[in-house]
Amino acid sequence: MSPILNHTRVTAGQTEPERWLYLLHGIYGSGRNWGSLARRLVDERPGWGVILVDLRLHGGSQGFAPPHTVEACAEDVAQLQESLGIAATAILGHSFGGKVALLTAAAATPSPESLWVIDSTLTTGGPEGTAWEVIEIVRSLPDSFASRDEVADAFEARGYARGVGQWLAMNLEREGERFTWRLDWEGVEQMLRDYFATDVWQIVEDPPEGVELHVMKASRSQAVDDEVEARIRAAADRTGRVDLHVVEGGHWLNVDNPEGVLAVLLEELP
């Protein structure tokens, strides 16, 4: 049996939540990247608790055996729910975590009430886009760094907001006087390649019975392009259980515009 995913519970004070949101980060991230937003959410909605999950090979979730696929990640999340004895009322996944959320919800019994997919590439094909560019940039960098600022500088020089480089640099750990990556880049690349190959349109266009699907598009990202947006809106018209929300910002909305993400969540969550 695989290890249990590392996770953190976020609640408002000592309250015992009636509903739970499982939050799944994107590739290269960890649950703590969404910690500030989660704390603000439960403060505004004290009936909700958030479980910040570290997906396999990320954060504290190490020691997972291959294959490193989207489906394997969904099975990890299902195993976590069973271990905790807490069924998800809602699942939110950003980017890579969006497809994990979709597969998790499709197999869950009972199904979550709502499902949130944040700027996830829903089409299939070869690896591309911002997330894939990160791997290409990392390959061009040295294996170790004198400081985390060197990574932030490198990404800023390539046109990224400095906050993105600083966020990625959280994956560095100190070894002696240098910093090295703690990410298993080979395993993460396997995950990312499978992400682009995994077809989730059947779930998007026909969510499980009783599940309300919310797709959030970052305005400055091409993860959800015009063709995908039209397909989502058609599913919304057909099912009445799919919503599309456009939020100002780039692909990493948790860095670019957490206020915008929180506003949509507060508007839609009971």
C-alpha positions, -999 to +999 in steps of 0.1 A: +000+000+000+012+035-008+021+059+020-006+084+031-003+118+015+011+145+037-017+170+045-027+199+068-061+206+082-072+243+083-102+252+104-116+284+120-104+282+156-116+252+175-147+247+154-156+213+139-164+219+103-196+205+088-181+205+053-146+198+040-128+211+009-098+190-003-074+214-020-049+200-045-020+221-057-005+223-091+027+207-104+059+219-085+037+231-056+026+219-022-004+224+000+011+252+019+012+273-012-026+277-007-024+281+031-031+318+033-062+315+010-074+285+030-072+303+063-091+333+049-117+310+034-125+292+067-125+325+086-152+337+062-170+303+061-164+287+096-187+258+087-160+247+062-126+231+068-098+228+043-074+199+039-043+211+021-028+181+003+007+175-008+004+154-040+029+125-045+066+136-049+057+171-037+061+187-003+061+161+024+046+133+002+077+114-007+084+076-010+056+069-036+064+042-062+057+047-099+038+049-121+036+086-114+003+094-132-028+115-127-048+083-120-023+073-093-026+107-077-064+104-076-061+070-059-037+086-034-064+113-026-091+086-023-068+067+001-063+098+022-100+104+025-105+068+037-076+071+061-090+103+076-126+091+076-135+125+060-154+125+027-148+155+005-178+179+003-158+198-023-125+192-042-104+220-057-075+214-080-052+239-096-036+230-130-022+195-126-044+191-095-074+200-116-073+168-135-066+149-103-097+165-088-118+154-118-107+118-116-111+117-078-146+131-080-156+107-108-147+077-087-158+089-053-187+074-033-204+096-022-197+122-048-186+157-036-212+184-039-189+207-059-157+204-079-133+233-087-108+231-116-085+261-116-068+270-149-062+234-159-053+223-194-082+201-203-071+192-239-047+163-246-016+165-266+022+170-262+035+189-232+034+226-236+025+259-218+038+275-187+042+244-166+063+227-192+084+258-198+094+255-161+111+222-167+129+236-197+141+265-177+152+243-148+172+222-172+191+253-183+201+262-147+229+248-126+223+219-102+229+240-071+226+277-060+242+300-036+207+314-026+171+310-035+172+345-050+193+330-079+162+310-090+139+340-086+164+360-107+165+334-134+127+332-138+124+370-137+149+373-165+127+350-186+097+372-182+080+357-151+068+376-122+093+375-094+068+359-071+067+328-094+104+323-091+103+328-054+075+302-051+094+277-072+125+283-050+105+270-020+114+236-035+151+241-027+168+227+004+201+235+019+230+211+014+261+226+031+266+260+018+245+255-013+208+249-022+197+220-043+163+209-056+143+185-034+119+178-063+124+145-081+124+162-115+123+128-134+092+117-115+076+151-118+082+151-155+064+117-158+035+132-139+034+162-162+036+141-194+007+120-182-013+151-173-012+163-209-021+128-221-051+123-197-085+129-212-111+142-187-136+157-211-163+131-203-163+142-167-162+179-176-191+177-201-211+153-179-201+157-142-212+130-118-248+132-107-253+159-080-219+175-086-216+211-096-184+218-116-167+252-115-139+259-140-118+289-133-099+305-162-069+328-156-073+357-180-036+359-189-032+321-194-038+300-224-045+268-204-082+275-211-082+288-247-112+301-267-120+266-281-120+250-246-140+279-232-167+274-258-168+237-250-172+244-213-200+270-220-218+245-242-216+219-213-229+246-190-259+252-212-266+215-217-262+203-181-269+233-159-242+220-135-211+236-151-199+271-145-170+291-160-154+319-140-128+342-156-103+356-130-077+383-137-042+369-136-017+344-149-016+307-146-005+306-110-035+324-097-026+316-061+004+339-066-011+364-090-046+370-077-056+351-045-082+378-038-099+370-071-100+332-064-113+338-029-140+361-041-154+334-064-152+307-038-170+329-012-197+337-038-203+301-047-197+280-016-227+278+008 
